[in-house]
Amino acid sequence: MLKLNKFLVVLILLVGSIPHTTPAQVSPGYFLFPIKPGEQNYLAGTMGEIRPNHFHSGIDIKTEGRQGLPVYAAADGYVARMKITSFGYGNVLYLKHPSGNTTVYGHLKELEPALAAFMREKMYAAKKNELEYFPQPGELPVKKGDIIAFSGNTGSSMGPHLHFEIRDSLDRALDPLHFRFDEIIDQIPPFVQRVAVTPLTMDSRVDGIYQRKEFSVGYSGDAFRVANSIQVSGKVGIEVLAYDQLDGVYNRNGFPTYSMSDGAGQFFQSNVNPIDFSLDRFILSHTYRNRFTRLYKKENNLYQFYSPDSTWAGALQLAPREQKEIAVTLTDSYANSRKLLINLLGEDADDRLYSQNVTLGNEEIGYQDHVLIVNEPNSDAGDFATFYVHGYAMEMPYAYQGTNKRTYLWDMRLGIPDSVRLCTKTVFPEVNARILFHQETLYKDGFATLLFNETTLLSDLYLRVSPVLGPFQTGITINSEEEYLRESMEVIFDASDFQGDRTRSHVYLLRSNGTKSWQGGNWQGDEVSFSTRNLGTFVVATDSTPPRIQPMRTNASEIRFSIRDDMSGIKDFEAYVDGQWVLMRYEHKQAMIWSEKIEKVPFKGDILLKVRDMANNEAVYRGKI
């Protein structure tokens, strides 16, 4: 168990003054496996897995489907950070080690008793039910193999496990499996599910169309293969949907490394290690809609784990009638690898505009990065469309024609069209402005004001802003929920037609499935301002119903309640017994709060519990012990 002694505090402080080693200099066996060391363990998650809007930054160690397994310190060191919360990593410990590394232990049920008592005192002193604390270096020393906590299911965990990370001296996540723990066995190479090829420039085509196209794969001859050749012209990129599996488990995991080669050798590699947390959201540039891994580096993608590390590295371009077999190698953390073979055929540039026999999509206007896509039915009235940009009229021939529609393409970097006159009608693109990457920009019109900071965007954004049109709804639509931001933008919009109770009305993100997600906001006269890291449709909605409180246990030993809020969500709560503040732990997945005493004195007297939701509705429970 953890022992807090003065000698070890001094030792840690002295060792901490030794120059830090790099991760590569850490000797084998430096880190102890934190769950059942010396026994075979199984993983629910690996580093580099694609999670919602971020890479998974460690390994998730299974804990036999239960909570309470001892968690051991991976190496000598001291507690550098500790946090008690119901969200994110849940209850979590960070240990700093003489090597310069930090190890992280997340989703804990409880801390080791001495640490738990230490943290409880801090929480009572601050009168906070959730607290993050940074001890002084050496204040809470640990030895390798000490029990520091017990595994749990707190925070965003969807089942009992331990989240374990190893970070370098720059606080970047390193792949723990590269430290070759004998407790994990993996002899199975990755699996490929689907492949996509996407055009990267306006003159690019995939099977004759400016459109991303997905392909199924089969397995034969020790490799995954796309059955038929894919016709391409211009610059294109390959995207892969794949997963890894480890021995003894059926869950699907991620893996770190892709490489591509052709007859001339390897020409591209991406290796997700280390992970820089400050660049987390660039996973949305690295992937297609948080699913397919892009085997090319998009413009303005700041990740640096590519080789070569340059814009559009990995992109492919074939000459007309050129054939090329692309071999994609997928490699997991234990060097198990699998091949994926894709045959590309360069399409004849002279034919691609005129000889396509395809049925195009039904969308009249589409947007793909900087390209405006305009479709119209085939017509004998002419082959040209007129794009009106800043008072200039420019005629463009259609890019290609199918069996029932023709498609025009416009590069919005040249200017944003006010309208497009087609052979049969005039259409009006919805793009309001081009917002440049890494540049603070204020956009303002008669309806809305948007402030983009230098770090708001992942790349240039072709902004589309409009009021929400619908009965009994007030709101704003900003692009679509399938487009992404890196950091928050500030939004103000005119909500003068809203008729509800403004003191309890705020902004919610309206998702395509109809659910609403709290965004917040403040009223400024007839306008609402809010901050968001999302794009999509936002509506003003009223939450005037206070949370529900249901007592589960109120006696001398413990007070326990179920607390729920169906709309804006729980904001905070506070409890008193006999006028004294009581620490309440919270598990949001179970909608449960319960008391944790600092002294073993029976509860007695009046109980007061206040619970507020995000809209500041308050529920009060009064009782007596």
C-alpha positions in Angstrom: 0.0 0.0 0.0 1.0 3.6 -0.4 3.3 4.9 2.3 3.9 8.7 2.8 7.4 9.0 4.4 9.7 11.9 4.6 12.8 10.0 3.3 11.1 9.1 0.1 9.9 12.6 -0.4 13.5 13.8 -0.3 14.6 11.0 -2.6 12.0 11.9 -5.2 13.0 15.5 -5.1 16.6 14.6 -5.6 15.9 12.2 -8.4 13.6 14.8 -10.0 16.7 17.1 -10.4 18.5 14.5 -12.6 18.2 15.4 -16.3 15.2 13.7 -17.9 15.8 10.7 -20.2 13.9 10.3 -23.4 11.4 7.5 -23.8 13.8 5.6 -26.0 16.3 5.5 -23.1 13.9 3.8 -20.7 15.1 0.3 -20.1 12.9 -2.7 -20.7 10.9 -3.5 -17.6 11.0 0.1 -16.3 7.2 0.2 -16.3 5.1 -2.3 -14.4 1.8 -3.3 -15.9 -0.8 -1.6 -13.7 -3.4 -4.4 -13.6 -2.6 -8.0 -12.5 1.1 -7.6 -13.3 2.7 -10.8 -14.5 -0.6 -12.3 -15.6 -2.1 -12.3 -19.1 -4.3 -9.2 -19.5 -6.8 -8.2 -22.2 -7.5 -4.8 -23.8 -10.8 -3.1 -24.6 -9.0 -0.3 -26.4 -5.6 0.6 -27.9 -3.8 3.8 -28.6 -4.6 5.6 -31.8 -8.1 4.3 -32.1 -10.5 6.8 -33.8 -12.8 8.1 -31.1 -15.4 10.9 -31.4 -13.2 13.9 -32.5 -10.0 12.6 -31.0 -7.5 9.8 -30.9 -7.6 7.4 -28.0 -4.5 8.3 -26.1 -3.7 5.1 -24.2 -4.8 1.5 -23.6 -8.0 0.4 -22.0 -7.3 -2.6 -19.8 -10.2 -5.0 -19.1 -10.9 -5.6 -15.4 -13.0 -8.9 -15.6 -16.2 -6.9 -16.1 -16.1 -5.7 -12.6 -14.8 -2.8 -10.5 -12.3 -2.7 -7.6 -9.2 -4.4 -9.0 -6.0 -3.1 -7.4 -4.2 -0.5 -9.7 -0.4 -0.5 -9.2 2.1 2.3 -9.8 3.9 1.6 -13.0 7.2 3.1 -11.7 8.7 5.1 -8.8 7.6 8.7 -8.7 5.1 11.0 -7.2 1.5 12.1 -7.7 1.6 15.1 -9.9 -2.1 15.6 -10.5 -5.4 14.1 -9.2 -9.0 14.7 -10.1 -12.4 13.6 -8.8 -15.1 14.1 -11.4 -18.0 12.2 -13.1 -16.9 13.2 -16.6 -14.0 12.6 -19.0 -11.4 10.4 -17.3 -13.6 10.3 -14.2 -11.5 9.8 -11.1 -7.9 9.9 -12.3 -4.3 10.0 -11.1 -1.2 11.3 -12.8 2.2 10.0 -11.6 5.4 11.7 -12.6 8.6 9.5 -12.9 12.3 10.2 -12.8 12.5 9.2 -16.4 10.6 12.4 -17.3 7.5 10.3 -18.2 4.1 10.6 -16.7 1.7 7.7 -16.3 -2.1 8.2 -16.2 -4.7 6.0 -14.5 -8.3 6.8 -15.4 -11.9 5.8 -14.7 -11.0 4.8 -11.1 -13.6 3.7 -8.6 -11.6 4.9 -5.6 -8.2 6.1 -4.7 -5.9 4.2 -2.3 -7.1 5.1 1.2 -4.3 7.5 2.1 -4.7 9.3 -1.2 -8.5 9.3 -0.9 -8.3 10.8 2.6 -5.8 13.5 1.3 -8.2 14.4 -1.6 -11.3 14.3 0.6 -9.7 16.9 2.9 -9.0 19.2 0.0 -12.5 18.8 -1.3 -14.1 19.6 2.1 -11.7 22.6 2.5 -12.8 23.9 -0.9 -16.5 22.8 -0.5 -16.4 21.3 -4.0 -18.0 18.0 -5.0 -15.6 17.8 -7.9 -11.9 18.9 -7.7 -8.7 18.8 -9.6 -5.6 19.2 -7.5 -1.8 19.5 -8.3 0.3 18.3 -5.4 3.8 19.7 -5.0 6.6 17.5 -6.5 7.4 14.8 -4.0 4.5 15.7 -1.7 2.8 12.3 -2.4 5.6 9.9 -3.4 4.9 6.3 -4.6 7.1 3.3 -5.3 6.8 1.0 -8.2 4.2 -1.7 -7.4 2.4 0.4 -4.8 -1.4 0.1 -4.9 -2.5 3.6 -5.8 -6.2 3.1 -6.6 -8.9 0.6 -7.5 -10.3 0.2 -11.0 -13.8 1.5 -11.8 -16.2 2.8 -14.4 -16.3 6.5 -13.7 -16.3 9.4 -16.2 -17.1 8.7 -19.9 -16.3 5.0 -19.5 -18.9 2.7 -21.0 -17.9 -0.3 -18.9 -15.4 -1.3 -16.1 -11.8 -0.9 -17.2 -8.6 1.0 -16.5 -7.5 3.7 -18.9 -3.7 3.7 -18.8 -1.3 6.2 -20.6 2.4 6.8 -20.7 3.4 10.4 -21.7 6.7 11.9 -22.5 8.3 14.9 -20.9 6.4 17.1 -23.4 3.1 15.6 -22.2 2.5 13.8 -25.4 0.9 10.3 -25.3 3.2 7.4 -26.2 1.9 4.0 -27.3 2.2 1.9 -24.1 2.3 -1.3 -26.2 5.7 -0.1 -27.6 7.1 -0.8 -24.1 6.4 -4.5 -24.8 4.4 -5.6 -21.8 4.4 -9.4 -21.6 0.9 -9.2 -20.1 -0.6 -8.5 -23.6 -0.5 -11.0 -26.4 -1.2 -9.9 -30.0 -0.4 -12.1 -33.0 -3.3 -11.0 -35.2 -2.8 -8.5 -38.0 -5.4 -5.8 -38.8 -8.5 -6.3 -40.9 -9.8 -4.1 -43.8 -13.5 -3.4 -44.1 -13.9 -0.8 -46.9 -11.8 1.4 -49.2 -12.6 4.9 -50.6 -11.0 7.0 -53.3 -11.6 10.7 -53.3 -10.8 13.5 -55.7 -8.4 16.1 -54.3 -8.5 18.8 -57.0 -11.3 20.2 -59.1 -10.1 18.4 -62.2 -9.9 15.0 -60.4 -12.3 12.2 -61.1 -13.1 8.8 -59.6 -14.7 6.5 -62.1 -15.5 9.7 -64.1 -17.1 11.7 -61.4 -15.9 14.5 -59.0 -17.2 12.4 -56.1 -15.7 10.3 -53.3 -16.6 6.7 -53.9 -16.4 3.7 -51.6 -15.5 0.1 -52.6 -15.9 -3.3 -50.9 -12.9 -5.6 -50.4 -12.4 -9.3 -50.5 -9.5 -11.4 -49.0 -7.5 -13.8 -51.1 -3.8 -14.7 -51.5 -2.8 -13.3 -48.0 -4.1 -9.8 -48.9 -7.3 -7.8 -48.9 -8.1 -6.6 -52.5 -10.5 -4.3 -54.3 -11.9 -6.6 -57.0 -11.8 -4.3 -60.0 -9.6 -1.5 -61.2 -10.6 2.0 -60.1 -10.5 4.6 -62.9 -8.9 7.9 -61.8 -7.7 11.1 -63.2 -6.2 14.1 -61.6 -4.9 14.0 -58.0 -6.8 11.5 -55.8 -6.5 10.1 -52.3 -7.1 6.7 -50.7 -9.1 6.2 -47.5 -9.3 3.0 -45.5 -11.8 1.7 -42.9 -10.0 -1.0 -40.9 -9.5 -2.4 -37.4 -7.2 -4.6 -35.3 -7.9 -7.5 -33.0 -5.8 -8.9 -30.2 -5.6 -12.5 -29.0 -8.4 -13.7 -26.8 -10.8 -10.8 -27.4 -13.5 -10.1 -29.9 -13.7 -6.3 -29.6 -12.3 -4.2 -32.5 -9.3 -2.0 -31.8 -7.2 0.6 -33.5 -3.7 0.4 -34.8 -1.0 3.1 -35.4 0.7 2.6 -38.8 -0.3 2.7 -42.5 2.2 2.7 -45.3 1.8 2.8 -49.1 4.1 1.6 -51.8 4.1 0.9 -55.5 6.5 -0.7 -57.9 9.1 2.0 -57.0 8.9 1.4 -53.3 7.3 3.0 -50.2 6.1 6.6 -50.8 3.9 7.4 -47.8 3.6 6.4 -44.1 1.5 7.6 -41.2 2.3 6.5 -37.7 0.1 7.8 -34.8 2.7 8.0 -32.1 3.2 10.2 -30.2 -0.1 12.0 -29.8 0.0 15.8 -29.2 -3.1 16.7 -27.2 -3.0 20.3 -28.4 -3.8 19.0 -31.9 -6.5 16.5 -30.9 -9.2 17.9 -33.3 -7.0 17.5 -36.3 -8.2 13.9 -36.3 -11.1 15.4 -38.2 -8.6 16.3 -41.0 -6.8 13.0 -40.7 -10.1 11.0 -41.1 -13.2 11.2 -43.2 -16.1 11.9 -40.9 -14.3 10.4 -38.0 -14.3 6.9 -39.6 -12.0 6.3 -42.6 -8.3 7.0 -42.2 -7.0 9.3 -45.0 -3.7 8.0 -46.5 -2.8 11.5 -47.5 -2.1 14.8 -45.6 -4.7 17.4 -46.2 -3.9 21.1 -46.5 -3.5 22.8 -43.1 -3.4 19.5 -41.2 -0.9 20.2 -38.4 -0.2 16.6 -37.4 3.4 15.7 -37.9 3.3 11.9 -37.9 3.4 11.6 -41.7 6.4 10.7 -43.9 7.0 12.7 -46.0 5.5 15.4 -43.9 4.2 17.7 -46.6 0.8 18.9 -47.8 -0.9 16.2 -50.0 1.8 13.7 -49.2 0.3 10.3 -50.2 -1.8 11.7 -53.0 -1.8 9.8 -56.3 -1.9 11.0 -59.9 -1.7 8.6 -62.9 -1.1 9.4 -66.5 -3.9 8.5 -69.0 -4.0 4.7 -69.5 -1.3 4.1 -66.8 -1.9 1.1 -64.5 -0.6 1.0 -61.0 -1.0 -1.4 -58.1 -1.0 0.4 -54.8 0.0 -1.8 -51.8 -1.2 -0.5 -48.4 0.4 -2.1 -45.4 -1.5 -1.9 -42.1 0.7 -2.6 -39.0 -0.3 -2.8 -35.4 1.8 -2.1 -32.3 3.2 -5.6 -32.2 4.4 -5.4 -35.8 1.7 -7.7 -37.1 0.9 -6.5 -40.7 -1.6 -7.1 -43.4 -1.6 -6.0 -47.1 -4.4 -4.2 -49.0 -4.0 -4.2 -52.8 -5.7 -1.5 -54.9 -5.4 -1.4 -58.7 -5.8 2.1 -60.3 -6.2 2.9 -63.9 -5.4 6.4 -65.3 -8.4 7.6 -67.2 -8.0 9.2 -70.6 -8.3 12.9 -70.1 -9.8 13.4 -73.5 -12.7 11.2 -72.7 -13.6 12.0 -69.2 -15.8 15.0 -69.8 -18.1 13.5 -72.4 -18.4 9.8 -72.3 -19.6 9.1 -68.8 -22.7 6.9 -68.6 -23.7 7.6 -65.0 -26.7 8.9 -63.0 -25.6 11.8 -61.0 -26.9 12.8 -57.5 -30.2 14.6 -57.0 -28.7 17.6 -55.1 -29.0 20.8 -57.1 -26.1 22.5 -55.2 -23.4 20.8 -53.2 -20.3 22.0 -51.4 -17.0 20.1 -51.0 -14.3 22.2 -49.4 -13.6 25.0 -51.9 -15.6 23.4 -54.7 -19.1 24.5 -55.6 -21.0 21.6 -57.3 -24.0 22.5 -59.4 -26.2 19.9 -61.1 -29.0 20.4 -63.6 -31.0 18.1 -65.9 -29.6 17.5 -69.4 -30.7 20.1 -71.8 -30.5 20.9 -75.5 -30.6 24.6 -74.7 -26.8 24.8 -74.4 -23.7 23.5 -72.6 -22.6 26.5 -70.6 -23.6 28.0 -67.2 -23.0 31.6 -66.2 -21.4 32.2 -62.8 -22.0 35.8 -61.4 -19.2 36.8 -59.1 -18.8 40.3 -57.7 -20.4 41.9 -60.7 -18.6 39.7 -63.3 -20.2 37.1 -65.5 -18.2 34.0 -66.3 -19.3 31.2 -68.6 -18.3 27.6 -67.8 -18.9 24.4 -69.7 -20.2 21.5 -67.8 -17.5 19.2 -66.2 -19.2 16.0 -67.2 -22.6 14.7 -68.2 -24.5 11.6 -67.2 -27.6 9.8 -68.4 -29.9 12.4 -66.8 -27.9 15.2 -65.4 -24.9 17.4 -66.0 -22.5 18.8 -63.5 -20.7 22.2 -63.3 -17.8 22.8 -60.9 -16.6 26.2 -59.6 -13.5 27.0 -57.5 -14.7 29.3 -54.8 -11.2 30.4 -54.1 -11.7 32.5 -57.2 -14.7 34.2 -55.7 -18.1 33.2 -54.3 -20.9 33.3 -56.9 -24.0 35.4 -56.1 -26.0 33.2 -58.6 -25.6 30.7 -61.3 -27.6 30.9 -64.5 -28.2 27.4 -65.9 -29.8 26.5 -69.2 -33.2 25.9 -67.5 -33.1 28.1 -64.4 -31.1 30.3 -62.0 -29.8 28.9 -58.7 -28.4 30.8 -55.7 -25.5 29.3 -53.7 -25.8 29.8 -50.0 -22.2 30.6 -49.3 -21.8 33.9 -47.4 -18.0 34.3 -47.1 -14.7 32.5 -47.1 -13.2 32.4 -43.6 -9.4 31.8 -43.7 -7.5 29.3 -41.7 -5.4 30.6 -38.8 -6.8 34.1 -39.1 -9.0 36.0 -36.7 -12.2 37.0 -38.6 -15.4 38.8 -37.7 -18.3 38.0 -40.0 -21.4 40.2 -39.7 -24.7 40.6 -41.6 -28.1 41.8 -40.7 -29.0 38.5 -39.0 -25.9 37.2 -37.3 -22.4 38.0 -36.1 -19.7 35.3 -35.9 -16.2 35.6 -34.4 -13.6 33.1 -35.5 -10.3 33.1 -33.5 -7.0 32.1 -35.0 -7.4 28.5 -33.7 -11.1 28.1 -34.5 -10.7 26.4 -37.9 -9.2 23.2 -39.2 -9.0 24.7 -42.7 -10.6 27.4 -44.7 -14.3 27.5 -44.2 -16.9 28.5 -46.8 -19.4 29.9 -44.5 -23.2 29.3 -45.0 -25.4 31.1 -42.4 -29.2 31.2 -42.5 -32.1 31.5 -40.0 -33.9 28.4 -39.0 -37.1 28.1 -41.0 -39.9 26.2 -39.4 -43.0 26.5 -37.3 -42.5 27.5 -33.7 -38.7 27.5 -34.0 -36.1 30.2 -33.7 -32.5 29.5 -34.5 -29.6 29.6 -36.9 -28.0 27.1 -39.2 -24.2 27.4 -39.8 -23.0 25.0 -42.5 -23.8 21.3 -41.6 -23.0 19.0 -38.7 -20.8 16.9 -41.1 -18.3 19.8 -41.1 -16.0 20.5 -38.2 -14.2 23.2 -36.1 -11.0 22.9 -34.2 -11.9 25.3 -31.4 -15.0 27.4 -30.4 -16.4 30.3 -32.3 -18.6 33.1 -30.9 -22.1 33.5 -32.4 -24.7 36.2 -32.0 -28.0 36.0 -33.9 -31.3 37.8 -34.0 -34.0 35.9 -32.0 -36.5 38.7 -31.8 -39.4 36.4 -33.0 -38.9 34.0 -30.0 -42.0 34.1 -27.8 -41.0 31.9 -24.8 -39.6 32.6 -21.3 -36.2 34.1 -22.1 -34.9 33.6 -18.5 -35.1 29.8 -19.0 -34.4 29.7 -22.8 -31.0 28.9 -24.2 -29.4 27.6 -27.4 -29.3 23.9 -28.2 -27.6 22.0 -31.0 -30.4 20.3 -33.0 -28.9 17.1 -34.3 -30.2 15.3 -37.4 -31.8 12.6 -35.3 -33.9 15.2 -33.5 -32.1 15.3 -30.2 -31.0 18.6 -28.6 -27.6 19.2 -27.0 -27.1 22.1 -24.6 -24.9 24.9 -25.9 -25.9 27.7 -23.4 -26.0 31.3 -24.4 -27.1 34.8 -23.1 -29.7 37.2 -24.1 -28.7 40.7 -25.2 -31.9 42.4 -25.9 -33.5 40.5 -28.9 -30.2 38.8 -29.7 -28.7 35.5 -28.3 -25.0 35.0 -28.0 -23.3 31.6 -27.4 -20.0 29.8 -27.9 -19.8 26.5 -29.8 -17.2 24.1 -31.3 -19.9 22.6 -33.5 -21.4 23.4 -36.8 -25.0 22.6 -37.8 -28.4 23.8 -36.7 -28.9 25.6 -33.4 -32.4 26.4 -31.9 -33.6 28.3 -28.9 -35.5 26.1 -26.5 -37.0 26.6 -23.1 -36.3 24.4 -20.0 -38.4 25.6 -17.2 -38.7 22.2 -15.4 -36.4 21.7 -12.4 -34.4 18.5 -11.9 -36.0 15.5 -10.2 -34.7 14.4 -6.8 -35.5 11.0 -5.4 -34.1 9.9 -2.1 -32.6 6.5 -2.1 -31.2 6.3 1.4 -31.1 8.8 4.2 -29.8 7.5 7.5 -27.0 8.1 10.0 -24.4 6.4 7.7 -25.2 7.8 4.3 -27.4 10.0 2.3 -28.0 8.9 -1.4 -30.2 10.4 -4.1 -31.1 9.9 -7.7 -31.0 13.2 -9.6 -32.2 13.6 -13.2 -32.8 16.4 -15.7 -34.3 15.6 -19.1 -33.3 18.6 -21.1 -30.4 21.0 -20.2 -28.7 18.6 -17.9 -27.4 18.8 -14.3 -25.2 21.8 -13.6 -24.4 21.5 -9.9 -25.7 20.4 -6.5 -24.9 20.9 -2.8 -26.0 19.1 0.3 -26.1 20.0 4.0 -26.8 17.9 7.1 -27.5 19.8 10.3 -26.2 23.0 8.6 -22.8 21.4 7.7 -21.7 21.0 4.0 -21.4 17.4 2.9 -19.3 16.1 0.1 -21.5 14.3 -2.5 -19.9 12.0 -5.1 -21.7 11.9 -8.5 -22.0 9.2 -11.2 -23.9 10.7 -14.1 -24.4 7.4 -15.9 -26.4 6.1 -13.0 -27.8 9.6 -12.1 -26.7 9.0 -8.6 -25.1 11.1 -5.9 -24.0 9.8 -2.5 -22.3 11.3 0.6 -18.7 10.8 1.6 -17.8 11.8 5.1 -14.6 13.3 6.3 -15.2 12.1 9.9 -16.9 8.9 11.0 -19.6 10.8 12.9 -23.3 9.7 12.4 -25.5 12.0 10.4 -28.2 13.7 12.5 -30.4 16.7 11.9 -32.0 18.4 8.9 -31.1 17.4 5.4 -31.0 20.1 2.7 -30.2 19.2 -0.9 -30.2 21.7 -3.8 -29.8 20.6 -7.4 -29.6 23.0 -10.4 -29.8 22.3 -14.1 -27.9 24.3 -16.8 -30.9 26.6 -17.3 -30.7 27.5 -13.6 -33.9 25.7 -12.6 -33.5 24.6 -9.0 -34.9 21.6 -7.1 -34.8 21.4 -3.3 -35.1 18.4 -1.1 -35.6 18.7 2.7 -35.7 15.9 5.1 -34.5 14.8 8.6 -32.4 12.2 10.2 
